[in-house]
Amino acid sequence: MKKYITVSFASIAVMVFGFSFSSCVKDSCHRTTKYTLYEPVYKTKAEVKANIKSNSPAEIKYPGKIYILGNYIFLNDIDRGIHIIDNSNPSSPQKKAFINIPGNMDIAVRGNILYADLYADLVTIDIADPLNAVVKKYNDGVFPYRAYGGNFSVDQSKIIVDWAKRDTTINENCFENIRWAYTMGGAMALNSSSDKAAVSPVGMGGSMARFTLVNNRMYTVSNNDLNVFNISIPENPLFNNKVSLNSWNIETIFPFKDKLFIGSQNGMFIYNITNPDNPVKSGQFSHSRACDPVIADDNFAYVTLHSGTTCMGFENQLDIVRLNDLTNSSLVKTYNLTSPRGLSKDGNLLFICDGSDGLKIFDATDIMNLQLLKHIKGFESYDVITNNGVALVVAKDGLYQFSYNNLNNISLLSKIDISK
């Protein structure tokens, strides 16, 4: 029976081991082992760039980060690109186009301009006509290169666009270490929130974001850095600054007023952006190791922690942190959950994606006594955005939309399935 190595739903195992047959003679031992190999499929950079445009709608395979602007949903398909979905009628969303962007994990949108990562590069795309997207600029090498394990190395002159699977049998010494490699499952994200008037309409991203827009700046986080881009001219982003966060395993970024709330595997960091090009750390809240999305309002930060193979933590909970003294943020309440990921807040309503336990909606009027209003089961949820009485939920099996205008009758409006 074959066993498959998995690191996260975004990870691809390069070697998977199963049955082995060994023979030992005195001090020697050899075995025959069946492996499943995933080998990279390359295209030239010129081929990839020529196809970054509005292509025909495609099936959704690995739903990831989500962004909404006006009547459009922009859904990241992990390592593949971006689905453009017309959501004028949330009960019947229509896939309109697919922009092929290999290595894409994160997106953000301002006005007619979409920003996306292509592995280590930033791609700026004009989407004034979503069905005729046009690349305006590439910022090469502004993000960390994708890391791989084992002995696998990438041909940096080309771009990985897919992985080809093949089975093989290898004769090896019983005492050799299993050799394997995988693509990392982390990346940037999108998010946007500001109480000030923007130069042009700014979209809204989920709490798993690694990209965010605040006024004329775009902030992105990598494993241990915060990058600042000047987007005063939206189609011409200029890299301004890189700020070391003096921490590893940074995961998410969420803006609120003149602050950035940055989630890592061992804490939440608060950065003041009064000087937009030079974010300054103004506080932090530490916890033991776990994955860490975060959102905030005027008084509190809401931090979900979940265990997992890459997070190496054991907590599955919601922490509510008081923000009245940013230099000394304090934990006020913890709620145990199943495996919480993304979250969103609309007034006193708190929405939490609780992994395999579905979506949970709480009345957060009294943070010391959250009241569960609705528990929607039957799917594995990842991230959520609330907008105009509709909750958009990214799940393992597709994109759900729920109406919560009537709290006594929260109902499913639509679902876009992934391809099987």
N, C-alpha and C positions, 0 to 999 in steps of 0.2 A: 504494500500500500504506500503510495507516494505521500510525502508530507511537504507542504508548501510553506516557505518562510515568508511571513508578511510583517512589515514594519508599521505601516499605516495604510489607510485606504488609498493614499496617494503614492505609495511605494511600490516598486516593482522588483521582485526578487530576481537575481541573475543566476543563482544556482539553487536548486532545490533537490534535496536528497531523499531517497526512499530505500527500497530493498537493496541489500548488498550481500554478496556471497563471498566468503573468505576461506582461505586455506592456509594452514600454518605448518611450517616445517622447521623444527627446532626453534631458533630465535627469529625466524622470518615469518611475515604474515602479509598476505595480499588479499585484496577483495575486488569484486566487480560491482560497481555501483551505478544505478540508473539516475541520471540527472535530467532536469528540465532546464534548459538554458534560455535566457532572454538576451538577445543580441541587439545592439542599437541599429536602427535604420537611419542613415544619414541623407541629407540633401545639402547642396551648396548654399551658402548664404544668399547668393543671387536668386536661386530657386525659391527659397523661403520668402524673401522679401517681395518677390513678384506675386506671391499668392496671399499677401496680407491685404485683403480687400473684402468687400461684401460678396461672399459666395452664397450658393443656394443654402437654404436651411438644412441643418444636419441633425442627426439623432444625438440626444444627450447621453454621454457615457459615464462621466465621472463629475457630477455637479459639485462645485466648490463655492467660491466667493460670489456674492450677489451685489448688484448696484441698481438703484432705480433713479430715473430722472424723467419727470413728466409722466407720459403714458408708456414709457419704455422700460423694460427690464433688461439689464445686461448681466448675463449669467456666465461665469467662468466655468469652462470644462477643463478640468485639471490637466495641464501639460499639452492641451490641444488648441484652445482658443476661446472665443467669446460668442455666445448665442445672443442675438438681438431679438427680443420678443415684444410685440405690440400688446400692451396690457390695457388698451382703452376700455375693454370689457373684461374685468377680472374673472368673470364666469366663463370666458372663452378666450384665453390668451392665444396669440398666434405667433409662431416662430416665423420671423421674416428673413433672417440672414444669419450666416456664420462667418466670423472672421478667423481664419486659420493663423494662430500664433503659437508655434511650438514652445514648450517650456512655460507657458503662461500660467500664473498663479493668482495674480492680483490686478485690479482695475480701479479706476476712479474717473469721474466724468465732471466736466465743467462746461456749461453751455453746449457748444457744438464740438467740443474737444474731448476725446477719450484717451486716457493714459493707461498703458499696459506694460507688463514686463515680458520680455522675450529672453528667457534665461538671464544673462547678465546685462542685457540692454534694455533701455526704456524706449518704447515706441509711442509716438504721439500721432493720433489719427483724427482727421476731420470727419465727423459723423452728422454734419448738417443734413445730409440725405443718408439716413441709416442704410438704405439699400445700395448706396454707392460710396462706401467709406474710402477715404484717401489718406495715405500716410503723409504726414507733414515733416516729421523729423525722427532721426534715431540719435539717442545719446548712448554711445557704445561704452560698455564696461563700467557702468555706474553702480551695478549691484554685484554682490559676491558671486563667483562662479559656483555652479551646482557641485556639491561635494558627493563623492562616491566612495564606497567602502571596498575592502579587499584589494585585489590587484588590478581592478578595472580603471582604465584611464580613457579620457575622451579625446577624440580628434578635434582639437580646437579650431581647425580650419573649416570645419563643417558644423552642421546643427543636427541634433537628434530630433527626428520627427515621429518616431514610433519605435516599438520593440518587437522583434520577431522571435517567436517561440519555436524551439526545436528540442526534441528528446535525444539523449545520447547516453552511451555506456562507457565508463572509464575504469580501467584497471589501475589500482593504486595501492600503496602501502597502507596497512591498517592504521598506522600511527600518524599518517599525514593529517594535518588539520583540514577541515572542510573549507574550501575556498569559495567565497561568494561576495557579491556586491549588490547594491541597491541604490535607487534614486532616493534622495532625501524628500520627506513629505512636507517640510516647512516652506513660507514665502511671505510676500507682502500682502498688503490688502488695502482695502478701500474703506473708506469711512468718511463721513463728512457731517459736520455740525458747526454752526456758528451763530451767535446772536446778533452779528453785525451784517449789514447789507453787503452782499457780494457784488463783484463787478458784473458777473453773469450768473444765471441759475446754477446752483451746485446740487449735485445728486446726493443720495443717501445710501450709505453702505452699512453692512452688518458689523457685529461686535468682534468678528474674527479678522477684521481688517488689518492690513499692514501698509496700506496707502491711506492718506487722509488729506483733505483740502481745507485750508483755513485762509480766507481772504485771498491774497495773491501769492500764497506759498503752498507747495505740496510737500508733505512730510512722509517719509517712508522709513520703515525699520527693517534692518537685517538682523543677523544673529546677535550682534553686540553694538550696532551703530544706529544713529538717527541721521538720516540724510535730509537736507533742505534744498528744495528747488524753487527758484523764482519763476512764477508763471504769470507775471504781469502781462506778458504777451503770451496768451495761452498756447498758441501753436509753436512757440519757441521756448520751451522750458530750459532754464539755465541752472546748472548745478552750482549751488552757493556754498554749502558747508557740510561737513561731516562731523558729528558730535559723538564721541565715544560715550557709551552708556555705562561703562565700567561694570558690565554684567554680561553674562552669556545667556543664550537661549531666550532671547527676546521673541515674543510671539505676536502681540497685537498692539494697535494704537487707536485711541479714541479721543476726539477733541471735544472740549466743552469750554466755551468762552475763551479766556486767554490761557488755557491750560491744555496740555497733552497728557493723557493717562496711558501709560505704557505697561502692558502686561508681560511678565516673563514667567519662567517655570519656577522661580523662587520668590516672586514678589510683584508688587505694583509700584511703578515709579511715576512721579508727577513732575512735569517740566513746564515752567513758565515761558510763554512765547510773547511777552510784551515787546521784546526785541525779536521780531519774527525770524531773523537770520541767525540768531544765537540763543537757542533754547537753553535755559538754565534749570538745573534740578532744584526743586523746591520742597520735595518731600518724598516719602516712600512708605510702603507697608509690606513687611516681609512675612512670608509663610513658608512652610516646608515644601519640598519639591512637588510640583504638579502643574498641569497645563492651566493657562490662566487668561481667559477672555475677561474684559472689564468694560463697564459703561459707568456714567456718572450723571448726577444732577447737581443742584445748588448745594446740597447738604451732605450727600452720601455717594460713595462709590460702591458698585455692586460687582463682585468678583466671583466667577465660578471656577472651581477647581475640580479637575477630574483625573483619575489615574489612567495610565496607559503605557504601552511599551516604550514609546519615545519620551514620555513625561517622567517616568520612573517615580511616580508618587503613589500614594495610597488613599488620599482624601477624595471624596466625591461630595462636594458641598457648595453652598452659596455663602460667601462672607459679605457682610455689609459693614462698610468702613466709614467712620465719621470724618468729614473733611473740614471742620471749622478751624482746625489748626493744621495746616498742610505740613508743617515741619514735624508734627507729632500725630500723624493719623492713627486712629485707634479703632480696633475691632469692637463693634457693638452687638453683633448677633451673627450666629452661624446656623444654617439650616442644612440638614443632611438630605442629599439627593442621590439619584442612581448613578448617573454619569454625565453631568451637565456640561454643555458646550456654550453655544452662542446665546445671547439674551438681548432683550429690547424693552424699553419702558415708554409707555404712553400715558402721561398723567400719573394716576395712582395704579395703573395696571402694569404688572411685571410679567413678561413672557420669557420662559426659559426652555431652551431645547435640552431635554434631559436624555440625550442619546437614545439607547434602545427603549427607554421608557416614554418616548414620544414628546409631546409639547405640553407644558404646564403653564397655566395662566393664574396669577395670584393678584389679590387685592393687597396693594402695598401701602394703603393709607397709614397703617400702624406698622412700622418696620420691625417692631418687637414682636409682632404677632401677625405674620403673613397669613392670609386666608386663601386656600386653594379654591378658585372659582370653577375651573374646568381642567380636566385631564384628558387629553386626546391621545389615545394609544394606537398601536398597530403599525408604527413606522419608526425608523431610526433617524432622529433629527440632528441637524448640524448647526444651522444658523437661522436667525429670524430678523426681519425688518417689519416694523409696524408703520402703517401710513394710511391716513384717512379711513380708519376703521377696518383696514384689511391687514392681516398678518401674512407675510410671504415667508414660507419656511422651506429652506433647503434641506433635503433629506437624502438618505442613501439611495432611495428608489425614485427620486424625482423632485419636482418643485410643486409645493402645495400652496393654496391660498385659502385663508379662512376669513369670513366676515365676523367681526365682533362688535358691530354697532348695537346689537341687542345681546347683552351679556347673559340673558336667560335663554338665548337660542343661538349660540356660537355655531356656525355652520361651515361646511366645506363648500367653497365656490368652484374650485377647479383643481386639477392636477395634471402636470405634464410628466409622463413617465420617461424613465431612462430606457435606452435600448437594451434588450436582453442579450 
